[in-house]
């Protein structure tokens, strides 16, 4: 698979991701929700940190996280280029392209959204507000909106530790970029042998 085709996959994912985030940011206030089905809702939340809302403490925690993401995507980009150069399997290149696109999509939020949008607390944000954004460069928040509460209810009392507690499955809110990363990683794990085929000499 060529680098050009991998680039098309990346661009398509980035376009879908960023268009959806721009739409949510400029049409929803934080916490606004639209029920599509009982098990699927559009819910606007913002993630200041890593996956599952984890944050790095301290004044420079957010900056450190964004710089780490930039370093990580550089490594993923090299992995993609090297895999194409070495004629890696189509599955491997597609998976890496999806992971790269997802990581890049969330980096755009982290780097730029703080300066191109104002905040969404109790209001719908504006794009390029005249009084400046809600943050500074490298201090943006990642926009999430996909919510799949497939089941809600109280767990049976006999379950250790969590018995009797109210539980939601699936509770995390995520975005298109997160989905691309998850699918890319899943492809590598599930189809590991196809993604990393052994040379003919090793098979013999």
C-alpha positions as CSV (number, residue, x, y, z in Angstrom):
1,X,0.0,0.0,0.0
2,X,1.4,3.4,-1.0
3,X,2.0,6.4,1.3
4,X,-0.5,8.3,-0.9
5,X,-3.3,5.9,-0.1
6,X,-2.4,6.0,3.6
7,X,-2.5,9.8,3.4
8,X,-6.0,9.7,1.9
9,X,-7.2,7.6,4.9
10,X,-5.6,10.1,7.3
11,X,-7.1,13.2,5.6
12,X,-10.6,11.6,5.5
13,X,-10.5,10.7,9.2
14,X,-9.2,14.2,10.1
15,X,-11.9,15.9,8.1
16,X,-14.7,13.9,9.7
17,X,-13.2,14.4,13.1
18,X,-12.6,18.1,12.9
19,X,-15.9,18.9,11.1
20,X,-17.8,17.1,13.9
21,X,-15.9,18.9,16.6
22,X,-16.4,22.3,15.0
23,X,-20.1,21.6,14.7
24,X,-20.4,20.5,18.3
25,X,-18.3,23.4,19.6
26,X,-20.3,26.0,17.7
27,X,-23.8,24.6,18.2
28,X,-23.7,23.1,21.7
29,X,-23.0,24.4,25.2
30,X,-21.1,22.1,27.6
31,X,-23.4,19.4,28.8
32,X,-26.0,19.8,26.0
33,X,-27.3,16.5,24.8
34,X,-29.4,15.1,21.9
35,X,-30.8,11.6,22.2
36,X,-30.5,9.8,18.9
37,X,-31.5,6.4,20.2
38,X,-32.0,5.0,23.8
39,X,-28.5,3.6,23.5
40,X,-26.8,6.5,21.6
41,X,-26.6,10.2,22.4
42,X,-24.7,13.2,21.3
43,X,-23.3,14.7,24.5
44,X,-20.9,17.6,24.5
45,X,-18.0,17.3,27.0
46,X,-14.4,18.5,27.0
47,X,-11.4,16.5,28.0
48,X,-8.6,18.4,29.5
49,X,-6.2,15.5,29.9
50,X,-5.6,12.0,28.7
51,X,-7.9,9.1,28.1
52,X,-10.8,8.7,30.6
53,X,-10.3,12.4,31.6
54,X,-7.0,11.7,33.5
55,X,-5.0,14.9,34.1
56,X,-1.4,15.5,34.7
57,X,-1.2,17.7,37.9
58,X,0.7,21.0,38.1
59,X,0.9,24.2,36.2
60,X,2.7,22.7,33.3
61,X,0.8,19.4,33.2
62,X,-1.3,20.2,30.2
63,X,1.7,21.6,28.3
64,X,3.7,18.5,29.1
65,X,0.9,16.3,27.8
66,X,0.6,18.2,24.5
67,X,4.4,18.0,23.9
68,X,4.3,14.3,24.7
69,X,1.5,13.9,22.1
70,X,3.5,15.7,19.5
71,X,6.6,13.5,20.2
72,X,4.4,10.4,20.0
73,X,2.8,11.3,16.7
74,X,6.3,12.0,15.3
75,X,7.1,8.4,16.2
76,X,3.9,7.1,14.7
77,X,4.5,9.0,11.5
78,X,8.0,7.5,11.2
79,X,6.5,4.0,11.8
80,X,4.0,4.6,9.0
81,X,6.6,5.8,6.6
82,X,9.0,3.0,7.5
83,X,6.2,0.4,7.1
84,X,5.4,1.7,3.6
85,X,9.1,1.7,2.7
86,X,9.5,-1.9,3.8
87,X,6.3,-3.0,1.9
88,X,4.4,-3.8,5.1
89,X,1.1,-5.5,4.9
90,X,-1.9,-3.4,3.8
91,X,-3.6,-4.2,7.2
92,X,-0.6,-2.8,9.1
93,X,-0.5,0.4,7.1
94,X,-4.2,1.0,7.4
95,X,-4.1,0.5,11.1
96,X,-1.1,2.8,11.6
97,X,-2.8,5.4,9.4
98,X,-5.9,5.3,11.6
99,X,-3.9,5.6,14.8
100,X,-1.9,8.5,13.3
101,X,-5.0,10.3,12.1
102,X,-6.7,9.9,15.5
103,X,-3.7,11.1,17.5
104,X,-3.3,14.0,15.1
105,X,-7.0,14.9,15.4
106,X,-6.8,15.2,19.2
107,X,-3.5,17.1,18.9
108,X,-5.2,19.8,16.8
109,X,-7.7,20.3,19.7
110,X,-4.9,20.5,22.3
111,X,-2.7,22.9,20.4
112,X,-5.2,25.3,18.7
113,X,-8.7,25.1,20.3
114,X,-7.8,27.3,23.2
115,X,-7.0,30.2,20.9
116,X,-9.6,29.8,18.2
117,X,-12.7,29.2,20.4
118,X,-14.0,30.9,23.6
119,X,-15.4,28.7,26.4
120,X,-18.6,26.8,26.3
121,X,-19.8,27.2,29.9
122,X,-23.4,28.1,29.7
123,X,-23.1,29.4,26.1
124,X,-22.3,28.3,22.6
125,X,-18.7,29.0,21.7
126,X,-17.7,31.3,18.9
127,X,-15.0,30.6,16.3
128,X,-12.2,33.2,16.4
129,X,-13.9,35.4,19.0
130,X,-12.7,39.1,19.0
131,X,-11.7,39.0,22.7
132,X,-9.6,35.9,22.3
133,X,-10.0,32.2,23.1
134,X,-10.4,30.5,26.4
135,X,-6.8,29.5,26.6
136,X,-3.4,29.7,25.0
137,X,-1.4,27.8,22.4
138,X,-0.9,24.1,23.5
139,X,-3.6,24.5,26.2
140,X,-6.8,23.5,24.3
141,X,-9.3,21.0,25.4
142,X,-10.3,17.9,23.4
143,X,-13.9,17.9,22.2
144,X,-15.9,14.7,22.9
145,X,-19.5,14.0,21.9
146,X,-20.2,10.3,21.2
147,X,-22.0,8.6,24.1
148,X,-23.3,5.1,24.2
149,X,-25.1,4.3,27.5
150,X,-26.0,0.8,26.4
151,X,-27.2,-0.2,29.9
152,X,-28.0,1.7,33.1
153,X,-29.1,0.3,36.4
154,X,-28.1,-1.0,39.8
155,X,-25.7,-3.9,40.0
156,X,-26.8,-7.0,41.8
157,X,-25.8,-7.1,45.5
158,X,-23.8,-10.3,45.1
159,X,-21.2,-8.6,42.9
160,X,-18.0,-8.0,45.0
161,X,-17.0,-4.3,45.7
162,X,-19.6,-2.7,43.3
163,X,-22.7,-4.6,44.3
164,X,-25.8,-2.4,44.7
165,X,-24.1,0.6,43.0
166,X,-25.6,2.5,40.0
167,X,-23.7,1.6,36.9
168,X,-23.6,2.7,33.3
169,X,-22.2,0.6,30.4
170,X,-20.7,2.2,28.3
171,X,-20.0,5.4,30.2
172,X,-17.0,7.2,28.5
173,X,-17.7,9.9,26.0
174,X,-15.4,10.0,23.0
175,X,-14.9,11.4,19.5
176,X,-14.1,10.3,15.9
177,X,-10.3,10.5,16.6
178,X,-10.6,8.3,19.6
179,X,-12.6,5.8,17.5
180,X,-9.9,5.7,14.8
181,X,-7.2,5.0,17.4
182,X,-9.2,2.3,19.0
183,X,-10.1,0.6,15.7
184,X,-6.4,0.8,14.6
185,X,-5.1,-0.7,17.8
186,X,-7.9,-3.4,17.7
187,X,-6.9,-4.4,14.1
188,X,-3.2,-4.8,15.2
189,X,-4.2,-7.0,18.2
190,X,-6.9,-9.1,16.5
191,X,-5.2,-9.6,13.2
192,X,-1.6,-9.6,14.5
193,X,-0.4,-12.4,12.2
194,X,-1.7,-10.7,9.1
195,X,-0.4,-7.3,10.2
196,X,3.1,-8.7,11.0
197,X,3.5,-11.7,8.7
198,X,6.7,-13.7,9.1
199,X,9.1,-13.9,6.3
200,X,9.0,-17.1,4.1
201,X,12.5,-18.1,5.5
202,X,11.2,-18.1,9.1
203,X,8.1,-20.1,8.1
204,X,10.2,-22.8,6.6
